[in-house]
């Protein structure tokens, strides 16, 4: 599949872990998910040299179909409030957290490569004291080719909120930073509040913004989704931005080890070599003809026996043809006994596979 753009989703999740898990589970059609104000919570206790109860292992929500990027927390009070999740199909773009350039709990800078061009994306949470903006203004950072900056800026200003009639001085700092990174403020296709108030009499706000690389054709085409915010007060923002064209293979043809197809393929290749006529090899031209014919016949045998599989992050090497057959039987019958049989076969196959691996490690040691 050829990728020439990135579909980006951005939302302040108000420290709601359930919402983060829901987004990661249901928004796989996006390439990048930017999260602001996430919650770091205790996952479990781990062995400790100083405490009999163990130390707390703290982490943020993640999903096996996403590559999570966040600055590691230095202490409990220093937990990052921004995170990015990259669809695993984009792993060949080599995304990397640039903590050596910007090291702040509320600022996430990520680089990636597309056709040998290095680009950057940035996710920010700026609290009411605007510590992230002040950090960026006071820190001399030179970042070339920053494509997008998304943020909950917590700034009301008439420049982007038509229901607010004042201009705040902190907005000057925001535009200075945008100019420094060669960014322009985007205009949504459907102007709407990005934060809804639960308090009667309070106005809804526009405080979540997107900045894009100056001169981009997408400056006026990001969307606000009031119907997607579920139980949160912040609405999601989405945009599609262009990148250098990159081909990423999402599937391949494969032969399962020790499968009937593999056995058939090997037999056909052996037969091809046995039937190879070398008596006509008199010159270079005849040699090329024989080699081309050989390649064509082997390709035909491969295409006949190989099957298309999706390339995923987690490949189960222990899963074999017996597992496939038993699962397909259950899918056809929907019979409880077939399901139990399939579970037994899968469990037995997996145990046998790892018993062999354990024995191999034992023999080597």
Beta strands, then each sheet from edge to edge (+ up, - down):
strand 1: 2-12
strand 2: 32-36
strand 3: 41-46
strand 4: 55-59
strand 5: 66-69
strand 6: 82-87
strand 7: 96-97
strand 8: 107-114
strand 9: 117-125
strand 10: 146-152
strand 11: 183-185
strand 12: 208-213
strand 13: 223-225
strand 14: 236-247
strand 15: 251-254
strand 16: 307-310
sheet 1: 5+ 6- 2+ 1+ 14- 13+
sheet 2: 3+ 4-
sheet 3: 7+ 8- 9+ 10+ 12- 11+
sheet 4: 15+ 16-
end
